[in-house]
Amino acid sequence: MPAYFYYHAALASALGQLGRTKEAQQPLQELLKAYPEFPAKARTELGKWLDPDFVEHFLEGLRKAGLKDSTDSSQAGVAER
């Protein structure tokens, strides 16, 4: 399901947590292509299905992967590396 955002978000988050930020760039780009508003809506979107503590862990992985702070929609997107 290449157009489904969650796959790309999960892969980027996992790679971010593993410190494999270079590898996380492709899934981050695919995530933003599938769901451009994701950075601003990430916490709400993930919170529909995941435990709040896991949502924070998931978001931490995305930040480590290079996704700009999802709570600040003016800074949404991928951080420059």
PyMOL Python script that loads the backbone (N, CA, C, O; Angstrom):
from pymol import cmd

cmd.read_pdbstr("""\
ATOM      1  N   MET A   1       0.843  -1.179   0.000  1.00  0.00           N
ATOM      2  CA  MET A   1       0.000   0.000   0.000  1.00  0.00           C
ATOM      3  C   MET A   1       0.889   1.244   0.000  1.00  0.00           C
ATOM      4  O   MET A   1       1.002   1.927   1.018  1.00  0.00           O
ATOM      5  N   PRO A   2       1.510   1.534  -1.122  1.00  0.00           N
ATOM      6  CA  PRO A   2       2.473   2.639  -1.163  1.00  0.00           C
ATOM      7  C   PRO A   2       1.900   4.010  -0.841  1.00  0.00           C
ATOM      8  O   PRO A   2       2.649   4.898  -0.434  1.00  0.00           O
ATOM      9  N   ALA A   3       0.614   4.211  -1.006  1.00  0.00           N
ATOM     10  CA  ALA A   3       0.021   5.520  -0.731  1.00  0.00           C
ATOM     11  C   ALA A   3      -0.494   5.635   0.700  1.00  0.00           C
ATOM     12  O   ALA A   3      -0.979   6.699   1.083  1.00  0.00           O
ATOM     13  N   TYR A   4      -0.405   4.577   1.498  1.00  0.00           N
ATOM     14  CA  TYR A   4      -0.890   4.611   2.877  1.00  0.00           C
ATOM     15  C   TYR A   4       0.202   5.193   3.772  1.00  0.00           C
ATOM     16  O   TYR A   4       1.301   4.645   3.856  1.00  0.00           O
ATOM     17  N   PHE A   5      -0.099   6.284   4.426  1.00  0.00           N
ATOM     18  CA  PHE A   5       0.907   7.041   5.175  1.00  0.00           C
ATOM     19  C   PHE A   5       1.514   6.282   6.343  1.00  0.00           C
ATOM     20  O   PHE A   5       2.694   6.463   6.643  1.00  0.00           O
ATOM     21  N   TYR A   6       0.726   5.424   7.019  1.00  0.00           N
ATOM     22  CA  TYR A   6       1.180   4.820   8.268  1.00  0.00           C
ATOM     23  C   TYR A   6       2.423   3.949   8.070  1.00  0.00           C
ATOM     24  O   TYR A   6       3.330   3.959   8.902  1.00  0.00           O
ATOM     25  N   TYR A   7       2.462   3.207   6.984  1.00  0.00           N
ATOM     26  CA  TYR A   7       3.631   2.368   6.715  1.00  0.00           C
ATOM     27  C   TYR A   7       4.898   3.219   6.686  1.00  0.00           C
ATOM     28  O   TYR A   7       5.895   2.880   7.324  1.00  0.00           O
ATOM     29  N   HIS A   8       4.855   4.304   5.955  1.00  0.00           N
ATOM     30  CA  HIS A   8       6.024   5.172   5.817  1.00  0.00           C
ATOM     31  C   HIS A   8       6.386   5.823   7.151  1.00  0.00           C
ATOM     32  O   HIS A   8       7.564   5.958   7.479  1.00  0.00           O
ATOM     33  N   ALA A   9       5.373   6.225   7.915  1.00  0.00           N
ATOM     34  CA  ALA A   9       5.617   6.839   9.224  1.00  0.00           C
ATOM     35  C   ALA A   9       6.268   5.836  10.167  1.00  0.00           C
ATOM     36  O   ALA A   9       7.227   6.169  10.863  1.00  0.00           O
ATOM     37  N   ALA A  10       5.752   4.612  10.194  1.00  0.00           N
ATOM     38  CA  ALA A  10       6.298   3.594  11.089  1.00  0.00           C
ATOM     39  C   ALA A  10       7.736   3.245  10.717  1.00  0.00           C
ATOM     40  O   ALA A  10       8.586   3.098  11.595  1.00  0.00           O
ATOM     41  N   LEU A  11       8.008   3.113   9.429  1.00  0.00           N
ATOM     42  CA  LEU A  11       9.363   2.787   8.992  1.00  0.00           C
ATOM     43  C   LEU A  11      10.328   3.922   9.332  1.00  0.00           C
ATOM     44  O   LEU A  11      11.421   3.676   9.844  1.00  0.00           O
ATOM     45  N   ALA A  12       9.936   5.144   9.054  1.00  0.00           N
ATOM     46  CA  ALA A  12      10.795   6.288   9.367  1.00  0.00           C
ATOM     47  C   ALA A  12      11.043   6.397  10.866  1.00  0.00           C
ATOM     48  O   ALA A  12      12.163   6.687  11.287  1.00  0.00           O
ATOM     49  N   SER A  13      10.011   6.169  11.675  1.00  0.00           N
ATOM     50  CA  SER A  13      10.157   6.243  13.125  1.00  0.00           C
ATOM     51  C   SER A  13      11.113   5.162  13.634  1.00  0.00           C
ATOM     52  O   SER A  13      11.986   5.437  14.458  1.00  0.00           O
ATOM     53  N   ALA A  14      10.947   3.955  13.150  1.00  0.00           N
ATOM     54  CA  ALA A  14      11.824   2.857  13.576  1.00  0.00           C
ATOM     55  C   ALA A  14      13.272   3.141  13.189  1.00  0.00           C
ATOM     56  O   ALA A  14      14.185   2.956  13.994  1.00  0.00           O
ATOM     57  N   LEU A  15      13.476   3.588  11.961  1.00  0.00           N
ATOM     58  CA  LEU A  15      14.832   3.909  11.520  1.00  0.00           C
ATOM     59  C   LEU A  15      15.414   5.063  12.328  1.00  0.00           C
ATOM     60  O   LEU A  15      16.604   5.060  12.646  1.00  0.00           O
ATOM     61  N   GLY A  16      14.597   6.036  12.658  1.00  0.00           N
ATOM     62  CA  GLY A  16      15.048   7.144  13.493  1.00  0.00           C
ATOM     63  C   GLY A  16      15.486   6.675  14.866  1.00  0.00           C
ATOM     64  O   GLY A  16      16.523   7.103  15.375  1.00  0.00           O
ATOM     65  N   GLN A  17      14.699   5.797  15.465  1.00  0.00           N
ATOM     66  CA  GLN A  17      15.054   5.278  16.792  1.00  0.00           C
ATOM     67  C   GLN A  17      16.344   4.464  16.744  1.00  0.00           C
ATOM     68  O   GLN A  17      17.083   4.404  17.727  1.00  0.00           O
ATOM     69  N   LEU A  18      16.608   3.845  15.607  1.00  0.00           N
ATOM     70  CA  LEU A  18      17.836   3.065  15.441  1.00  0.00           C
ATOM     71  C   LEU A  18      19.037   3.920  15.055  1.00  0.00           C
ATOM     72  O   LEU A  18      20.153   3.412  14.940  1.00  0.00           O
ATOM     73  N   GLY A  19      18.810   5.227  14.855  1.00  0.00           N
ATOM     74  CA  GLY A  19      19.890   6.116  14.475  1.00  0.00           C
ATOM     75  C   GLY A  19      20.254   6.026  12.999  1.00  0.00           C
ATOM     76  O   GLY A  19      21.314   6.503  12.594  1.00  0.00           O
ATOM     77  N   ARG A  20      19.404   5.431  12.205  1.00  0.00           N
ATOM     78  CA  ARG A  20      19.656   5.252  10.771  1.00  0.00           C
ATOM     79  C   ARG A  20      18.944   6.359   9.987  1.00  0.00           C
ATOM     80  O   ARG A  20      18.075   6.099   9.155  1.00  0.00           O
ATOM     81  N   THR A  21      19.337   7.588  10.278  1.00  0.00           N
ATOM     82  CA  THR A  21      18.633   8.757   9.741  1.00  0.00           C
ATOM     83  C   THR A  21      18.759   8.886   8.230  1.00  0.00           C
ATOM     84  O   THR A  21      17.830   9.356   7.572  1.00  0.00           O
ATOM     85  N   LYS A  22      19.873   8.483   7.681  1.00  0.00           N
ATOM     86  CA  LYS A  22      20.029   8.568   6.226  1.00  0.00           C
ATOM     87  C   LYS A  22      19.010   7.646   5.536  1.00  0.00           C
ATOM     88  O   LYS A  22      18.394   8.035   4.543  1.00  0.00           O
ATOM     89  N   GLU A  23      18.840   6.451   6.053  1.00  0.00           N
ATOM     90  CA  GLU A  23      17.872   5.504   5.493  1.00  0.00           C
ATOM     91  C   GLU A  23      16.434   5.974   5.708  1.00  0.00           C
ATOM     92  O   GLU A  23      15.543   5.609   4.942  1.00  0.00           O
ATOM     93  N   ALA A  24      16.207   6.772   6.733  1.00  0.00           N
ATOM     94  CA  ALA A  24      14.855   7.240   7.061  1.00  0.00           C
ATOM     95  C   ALA A  24      14.369   8.323   6.112  1.00  0.00           C
ATOM     96  O   ALA A  24      13.173   8.615   6.084  1.00  0.00           O
ATOM     97  N   GLN A  25      15.254   8.924   5.338  1.00  0.00           N
ATOM     98  CA  GLN A  25      14.854  10.031   4.465  1.00  0.00           C
ATOM     99  C   GLN A  25      13.836   9.619   3.412  1.00  0.00           C
ATOM    100  O   GLN A  25      12.885  10.356   3.154  1.00  0.00           O
ATOM    101  N   GLN A  26      14.020   8.452   2.798  1.00  0.00           N
ATOM    102  CA  GLN A  26      13.074   7.996   1.777  1.00  0.00           C
ATOM    103  C   GLN A  26      11.670   7.795   2.360  1.00  0.00           C
ATOM    104  O   GLN A  26      10.707   8.318   1.801  1.00  0.00           O
ATOM    105  N   PRO A  27      11.525   7.055   3.467  1.00  0.00           N
ATOM    106  CA  PRO A  27      10.175   6.922   4.023  1.00  0.00           C
ATOM    107  C   PRO A  27       9.583   8.253   4.493  1.00  0.00           C
ATOM    108  O   PRO A  27       8.369   8.445   4.420  1.00  0.00           O
ATOM    109  N   LEU A  28      10.426   9.171   4.972  1.00  0.00           N
ATOM    110  CA  LEU A  28       9.910  10.490   5.358  1.00  0.00           C
ATOM    111  C   LEU A  28       9.343  11.223   4.143  1.00  0.00           C
ATOM    112  O   LEU A  28       8.273  11.827   4.215  1.00  0.00           O
ATOM    113  N   GLN A  29      10.059  11.165   3.047  1.00  0.00           N
ATOM    114  CA  GLN A  29       9.574  11.827   1.827  1.00  0.00           C
ATOM    115  C   GLN A  29       8.267  11.187   1.345  1.00  0.00           C
ATOM    116  O   GLN A  29       7.345  11.887   0.927  1.00  0.00           O
ATOM    117  N   GLU A  30       8.199   9.863   1.408  1.00  0.00           N
ATOM    118  CA  GLU A  30       6.980   9.154   0.995  1.00  0.00           C
ATOM    119  C   GLU A  30       5.821   9.487   1.928  1.00  0.00           C
ATOM    120  O   GLU A  30       4.682   9.629   1.483  1.00  0.00           O
ATOM    121  N   LEU A  31       6.112   9.611   3.221  1.00  0.00           N
ATOM    122  CA  LEU A  31       5.096   9.987   4.201  1.00  0.00           C
ATOM    123  C   LEU A  31       4.497  11.342   3.851  1.00  0.00           C
ATOM    124  O   LEU A  31       3.277  11.498   3.807  1.00  0.00           O
ATOM    125  N   LEU A  32       5.353  12.310   3.607  1.00  0.00           N
ATOM    126  CA  LEU A  32       4.882  13.661   3.308  1.00  0.00           C
ATOM    127  C   LEU A  32       4.190  13.745   1.949  1.00  0.00           C
ATOM    128  O   LEU A  32       3.316  14.587   1.741  1.00  0.00           O
ATOM    129  N   LYS A  33       4.577  12.888   1.048  1.00  0.00           N
ATOM    130  CA  LYS A  33       3.911  12.825  -0.251  1.00  0.00           C
ATOM    131  C   LYS A  33       2.499  12.248  -0.088  1.00  0.00           C
ATOM    132  O   LYS A  33       1.550  12.740  -0.700  1.00  0.00           O
ATOM    133  N   ALA A  34       2.366  11.213   0.731  1.00  0.00           N
ATOM    134  CA  ALA A  34       1.066  10.574   0.948  1.00  0.00           C
ATOM    135  C   ALA A  34       0.156  11.421   1.834  1.00  0.00           C
ATOM    136  O   ALA A  34      -1.064  11.402   1.670  1.00  0.00           O
ATOM    137  N   TYR A  35       0.749  12.167   2.777  1.00  0.00           N
ATOM    138  CA  TYR A  35      -0.046  12.904   3.764  1.00  0.00           C
ATOM    139  C   TYR A  35       0.705  14.188   4.123  1.00  0.00           C
ATOM    140  O   TYR A  35       1.330  14.259   5.182  1.00  0.00           O
ATOM    141  N   PRO A  36       0.650  15.198   3.258  1.00  0.00           N
ATOM    142  CA  PRO A  36       1.422  16.429   3.487  1.00  0.00           C
ATOM    143  C   PRO A  36       1.142  17.115   4.824  1.00  0.00           C
ATOM    144  O   PRO A  36       2.025  17.780   5.366  1.00  0.00           O
ATOM    145  N   GLU A  37      -0.050  16.969   5.355  1.00  0.00           N
ATOM    146  CA  GLU A  37      -0.417  17.620   6.613  1.00  0.00           C
ATOM    147  C   GLU A  37      -0.015  16.801   7.841  1.00  0.00           C
ATOM    148  O   GLU A  37      -0.293  17.206   8.970  1.00  0.00           O
ATOM    149  N   PHE A  38       0.632  15.664   7.633  1.00  0.00           N
ATOM    150  CA  PHE A  38       0.942  14.775   8.752  1.00  0.00           C
ATOM    151  C   PHE A  38       1.693  15.456   9.895  1.00  0.00           C
ATOM    152  O   PHE A  38       1.313  15.267  11.051  1.00  0.00           O
ATOM    153  N   PRO A  39       2.739  16.237   9.628  1.00  0.00           N
ATOM    154  CA  PRO A  39       3.461  16.826  10.767  1.00  0.00           C
ATOM    155  C   PRO A  39       2.556  17.615  11.724  1.00  0.00           C
ATOM    156  O   PRO A  39       2.757  17.577  12.937  1.00  0.00           O
ATOM    157  N   ALA A  40       1.581  18.316  11.193  1.00  0.00           N
ATOM    158  CA  ALA A  40       0.688  19.107  12.037  1.00  0.00           C
ATOM    159  C   ALA A  40      -0.393  18.257  12.707  1.00  0.00           C
ATOM    160  O   ALA A  40      -0.961  18.663  13.721  1.00  0.00           O
ATOM    161  N   LYS A  41      -0.674  17.096  12.150  1.00  0.00           N
ATOM    162  CA  LYS A  41      -1.766  16.261  12.653  1.00  0.00           C
ATOM    163  C   LYS A  41      -1.282  14.943  13.246  1.00  0.00           C
ATOM    164  O   LYS A  41      -2.100  14.098  13.611  1.00  0.00           O
ATOM    165  N   ALA A  42       0.009  14.757  13.348  1.00  0.00           N
ATOM    166  CA  ALA A  42       0.586  13.474  13.737  1.00  0.00           C
ATOM    167  C   ALA A  42       0.059  12.963  15.080  1.00  0.00           C
ATOM    168  O   ALA A  42      -0.396  11.823  15.175  1.00  0.00           O
ATOM    169  N   ARG A  43       0.119  13.787  16.095  1.00  0.00           N
ATOM    170  CA  ARG A  43      -0.281  13.335  17.430  1.00  0.00           C
ATOM    171  C   ARG A  43      -1.748  12.898  17.442  1.00  0.00           C
ATOM    172  O   ARG A  43      -2.077  11.861  18.019  1.00  0.00           O
ATOM    173  N   THR A  44      -2.620  13.668  16.821  1.00  0.00           N
ATOM    174  CA  THR A  44      -4.040  13.326  16.764  1.00  0.00           C
ATOM    175  C   THR A  44      -4.254  12.061  15.953  1.00  0.00           C
ATOM    176  O   THR A  44      -4.999  11.172  16.366  1.00  0.00           O
ATOM    177  N   GLU A  45      -3.602  11.977  14.795  1.00  0.00           N
ATOM    178  CA  GLU A  45      -3.768  10.824  13.906  1.00  0.00           C
ATOM    179  C   GLU A  45      -3.296   9.537  14.579  1.00  0.00           C
ATOM    180  O   GLU A  45      -4.003   8.530  14.559  1.00  0.00           O
ATOM    181  N   LEU A  46      -2.114   9.567  15.169  1.00  0.00           N
ATOM    182  CA  LEU A  46      -1.578   8.379  15.831  1.00  0.00           C
ATOM    183  C   LEU A  46      -2.355   8.044  17.098  1.00  0.00           C
ATOM    184  O   LEU A  46      -2.515   6.875  17.450  1.00  0.00           O
ATOM    185  N   GLY A  47      -2.834   9.080  17.780  1.00  0.00           N
ATOM    186  CA  GLY A  47      -3.577   8.880  19.018  1.00  0.00           C
ATOM    187  C   GLY A  47      -4.906   8.171  18.839  1.00  0.00           C
ATOM    188  O   GLY A  47      -5.483   7.685  19.811  1.00  0.00           O
ATOM    189  N   LYS A  48      -5.398   8.104  17.615  1.00  0.00           N
ATOM    190  CA  LYS A  48      -6.645   7.378  17.355  1.00  0.00           C
ATOM    191  C   LYS A  48      -6.486   5.892  17.628  1.00  0.00           C
ATOM    192  O   LYS A  48      -7.446   5.216  17.998  1.00  0.00           O
ATOM    193  N   TRP A  49      -5.255   5.378  17.444  1.00  0.00           N
ATOM    194  CA  TRP A  49      -5.043   3.936  17.491  1.00  0.00           C
ATOM    195  C   TRP A  49      -4.010   3.487  18.519  1.00  0.00           C
ATOM    196  O   TRP A  49      -3.994   2.320  18.912  1.00  0.00           O
ATOM    197  N   LEU A  50      -3.160   4.389  18.950  1.00  0.00           N
ATOM    198  CA  LEU A  50      -2.036   3.988  19.789  1.00  0.00           C
ATOM    199  C   LEU A  50      -2.131   4.572  21.194  1.00  0.00           C
ATOM    200  O   LEU A  50      -2.737   5.621  21.411  1.00  0.00           O
ATOM    201  N   ASP A  51      -1.529   3.880  22.123  1.00  0.00           N
ATOM    202  CA  ASP A  51      -1.414   4.316  23.511  1.00  0.00           C
ATOM    203  C   ASP A  51      -0.630   5.638  23.550  1.00  0.00           C
ATOM    204  O   ASP A  51       0.342   5.797  22.810  1.00  0.00           O
ATOM    205  N   PRO A  52      -1.038   6.573  24.395  1.00  0.00           N
ATOM    206  CA  PRO A  52      -0.355   7.881  24.427  1.00  0.00           C
ATOM    207  C   PRO A  52       1.164   7.802  24.627  1.00  0.00           C
ATOM    208  O   PRO A  52       1.905   8.576  24.020  1.00  0.00           O
ATOM    209  N   ASP A  53       1.629   6.885  25.463  1.00  0.00           N
ATOM    210  CA  ASP A  53       3.077   6.756  25.654  1.00  0.00           C
ATOM    211  C   ASP A  53       3.761   6.288  24.377  1.00  0.00           C
ATOM    212  O   ASP A  53       4.858   6.740  24.049  1.00  0.00           O
ATOM    213  N   PHE A  54       3.105   5.379  23.659  1.00  0.00           N
ATOM    214  CA  PHE A  54       3.691   4.905  22.414  1.00  0.00           C
ATOM    215  C   PHE A  54       3.652   5.988  21.342  1.00  0.00           C
ATOM    216  O   PHE A  54       4.563   6.078  20.518  1.00  0.00           O
ATOM    217  N   VAL A  55       2.611   6.806  21.347  1.00  0.00           N
ATOM    218  CA  VAL A  55       2.551   7.933  20.397  1.00  0.00           C
ATOM    219  C   VAL A  55       3.782   8.810  20.581  1.00  0.00           C
ATOM    220  O   VAL A  55       4.414   9.208  19.603  1.00  0.00           O
ATOM    221  N   GLU A  56       4.126   9.111  21.827  1.00  0.00           N
ATOM    222  CA  GLU A  56       5.295   9.958  22.088  1.00  0.00           C
ATOM    223  C   GLU A  56       6.585   9.287  21.624  1.00  0.00           C
ATOM    224  O   GLU A  56       7.468   9.949  21.078  1.00  0.00           O
ATOM    225  N   HIS A  57       6.696   7.989  21.837  1.00  0.00           N
ATOM    226  CA  HIS A  57       7.868   7.232  21.382  1.00  0.00           C
ATOM    227  C   HIS A  57       7.943   7.239  19.853  1.00  0.00           C
ATOM    228  O   HIS A  57       9.016   7.420  19.278  1.00  0.00           O
ATOM    229  N   PHE A  58       6.810   7.044  19.211  1.00  0.00           N
ATOM    230  CA  PHE A  58       6.701   7.056  17.752  1.00  0.00           C
ATOM    231  C   PHE A  58       7.145   8.422  17.211  1.00  0.00           C
ATOM    232  O   PHE A  58       7.937   8.499  16.272  1.00  0.00           O
ATOM    233  N   LEU A  59       6.625   9.493  17.815  1.00  0.00           N
ATOM    234  CA  LEU A  59       6.982  10.849  17.385  1.00  0.00           C
ATOM    235  C   LEU A  59       8.455  11.152  17.631  1.00  0.00           C
ATOM    236  O   LEU A  59       9.092  11.843  16.835  1.00  0.00           O
ATOM    237  N   GLU A  60       8.992  10.641  18.725  1.00  0.00           N
ATOM    238  CA  GLU A  60      10.417  10.816  19.004  1.00  0.00           C
ATOM    239  C   GLU A  60      11.248  10.199  17.878  1.00  0.00           C
ATOM    240  O   GLU A  60      12.230  10.792  17.432  1.00  0.00           O
ATOM    241  N   GLY A  61      10.857   9.016  17.422  1.00  0.00           N
ATOM    242  CA  GLY A  61      11.554   8.373  16.310  1.00  0.00           C
ATOM    243  C   GLY A  61      11.476   9.197  15.045  1.00  0.00           C
ATOM    244  O   GLY A  61      12.458   9.313  14.312  1.00  0.00           O
ATOM    245  N   LEU A  62      10.307   9.773  14.782  1.00  0.00           N
ATOM    246  CA  LEU A  62      10.160  10.622  13.599  1.00  0.00           C
ATOM    247  C   LEU A  62      11.028  11.869  13.690  1.00  0.00           C
ATOM    248  O   LEU A  62      11.625  12.286  12.698  1.00  0.00           O
ATOM    249  N   ARG A  63      11.101  12.466  14.876  1.00  0.00           N
ATOM    250  CA  ARG A  63      11.976  13.628  15.057  1.00  0.00           C
ATOM    251  C   ARG A  63      13.442  13.243  14.844  1.00  0.00           C
ATOM    252  O   ARG A  63      14.192  13.971  14.194  1.00  0.00           O
ATOM    253  N   LYS A  64      13.841  12.105  15.389  1.00  0.00           N
ATOM    254  CA  LYS A  64      15.214  11.632  15.208  1.00  0.00           C
ATOM    255  C   LYS A  64      15.503  11.351  13.739  1.00  0.00           C
ATOM    256  O   LYS A  64      16.633  11.510  13.278  1.00  0.00           O
ATOM    257  N   ALA A  65      14.474  10.933  13.010  1.00  0.00           N
ATOM    258  CA  ALA A  65      14.619  10.648  11.581  1.00  0.00           C
ATOM    259  C   ALA A  65      14.734  11.928  10.759  1.00  0.00           C
ATOM    260  O   ALA A  65      15.212  11.898   9.625  1.00  0.00           O
ATOM    261  N   GLY A  66      14.294  13.056  11.329  1.00  0.00           N
ATOM    262  CA  GLY A  66      14.406  14.325  10.635  1.00  0.00           C
ATOM    263  C   GLY A  66      13.109  15.061  10.421  1.00  0.00           C
ATOM    264  O   GLY A  66      13.112  16.134   9.817  1.00  0.00           O
ATOM    265  N   LEU A  67      11.993  14.523  10.895  1.00  0.00           N
ATOM    266  CA  LEU A  67      10.727  15.239  10.768  1.00  0.00           C
ATOM    267  C   LEU A  67      10.731  16.387  11.760  1.00  0.00           C
ATOM    268  O   LEU A  67      10.996  16.187  12.946  1.00  0.00           O
ATOM    269  N   LYS A  68      10.439  17.584  11.284  1.00  0.00           N
ATOM    270  CA  LYS A  68      10.392  18.736  12.188  1.00  0.00           C
ATOM    271  C   LYS A  68       9.261  18.557  13.187  1.00  0.00           C
ATOM    272  O   LYS A  68       8.327  17.788  12.961  1.00  0.00           O
ATOM    273  N   ASP A  69       9.360  19.272  14.282  1.00  0.00           N
ATOM    274  CA  ASP A  69       8.412  19.161  15.387  1.00  0.00           C
ATOM    275  C   ASP A  69       6.975  19.170  14.898  1.00  0.00           C
ATOM    276  O   ASP A  69       6.514  20.145  14.305  1.00  0.00           O
ATOM    277  N   SER A  70       6.283  18.093  15.150  1.00  0.00           N
ATOM    278  CA  SER A  70       4.911  17.932  14.664  1.00  0.00           C
ATOM    279  C   SER A  70       3.920  18.832  15.375  1.00  0.00           C
ATOM    280  O   SER A  70       2.782  18.966  14.926  1.00  0.00           O
ATOM    281  N   THR A  71       4.321  19.449  16.467  1.00  0.00           N
ATOM    282  CA  THR A  71       3.396  20.329  17.174  1.00  0.00           C
ATOM    283  C   THR A  71       3.420  21.745  16.629  1.00  0.00           C
ATOM    284  O   THR A  71       2.567  22.562  16.976  1.00  0.00           O
ATOM    285  N   ASP A  72       4.391  22.040  15.777  1.00  0.00           N
ATOM    286  CA  ASP A  72       4.507  23.378  15.210  1.00  0.00           C
ATOM    287  C   ASP A  72       4.268  23.299  13.704  1.00  0.00           C
ATOM    288  O   ASP A  72       5.186  23.001  12.939  1.00  0.00           O
ATOM    289  N   SER A  73       3.054  23.563  13.289  1.00  0.00           N
ATOM    290  CA  SER A  73       2.698  23.399  11.876  1.00  0.00           C
ATOM    291  C   SER A  73       3.443  24.377  10.973  1.00  0.00           C
ATOM    292  O   SER A  73       3.576  24.124   9.775  1.00  0.00           O
ATOM    293  N   SER A  74       3.926  25.479  11.516  1.00  0.00           N
ATOM    294  CA  SER A  74       4.689  26.413  10.679  1.00  0.00           C
ATOM    295  C   SER A  74       6.064  25.861  10.338  1.00  0.00           C
ATOM    296  O   SER A  74       6.705  26.335   9.400  1.00  0.00           O
ATOM    297  N   GLN A  75       6.516  24.883  11.074  1.00  0.00           N
ATOM    298  CA  GLN A  75       7.822  24.277  10.857  1.00  0.00           C
ATOM    299  C   GLN A  75       7.684  22.867  10.298  1.00  0.00           C
ATOM    300  O   GLN A  75       8.650  22.105  10.321  1.00  0.00           O
ATOM    301  N   ALA A  76       6.519  22.505   9.802  1.00  0.00           N
ATOM    302  CA  ALA A  76       6.241  21.151   9.348  1.00  0.00           C
ATOM    303  C   ALA A  76       7.137  20.764   8.179  1.00  0.00           C
ATOM    304  O   ALA A  76       7.489  21.587   7.334  1.00  0.00           O
ATOM    305  N   GLY A  77       7.489  19.500   8.162  1.00  0.00           N
ATOM    306  CA  GLY A  77       8.279  18.972   7.060  1.00  0.00           C
ATOM    307  C   GLY A  77       9.484  18.230   7.558  1.00  0.00           C
ATOM    308  O   GLY A  77       9.535  17.788   8.705  1.00  0.00           O
ATOM    309  N   VAL A  78      10.452  18.098   6.687  1.00  0.00           N
ATOM    310  CA  VAL A  78      11.668  17.370   7.008  1.00  0.00           C
ATOM    311  C   VAL A  78      12.778  18.359   7.304  1.00  0.00           C
ATOM    312  O   VAL A  78      12.991  19.319   6.564  1.00  0.00           O
ATOM    313  N   ALA A  79      13.477  18.112   8.391  1.00  0.00           N
ATOM    314  CA  ALA A  79      14.602  18.975   8.764  1.00  0.00           C
ATOM    315  C   ALA A  79      15.734  18.811   7.768  1.00  0.00           C
ATOM    316  O   ALA A  79      15.951  17.728   7.223  1.00  0.00           O
ATOM    317  N   GLU A  80      16.449  19.895   7.539  1.00  0.00           N
ATOM    318  CA  GLU A  80      17.612  19.839   6.662  1.00  0.00           C
ATOM    319  C   GLU A  80      18.716  19.055   7.359  1.00  0.00           C
ATOM    320  O   GLU A  80      18.968  19.243   8.549  1.00  0.00           O
ATOM    321  N   ARG A  81      19.353  18.200   6.625  1.00  0.00           N
ATOM    322  CA  ARG A  81      20.455  17.397   7.172  1.00  0.00           C
ATOM    323  C   ARG A  81      21.713  17.675   6.412  1.00  0.00           C
ATOM    324  O   ARG A  81      22.758  17.099   6.716  1.00  0.00           O
TER     325      ARG A  81
END
""", "prot")
cmd.dss("prot")
cmd.show_as("cartoon", "prot")
cmd.util.cbc("prot")
cmd.orient("prot")
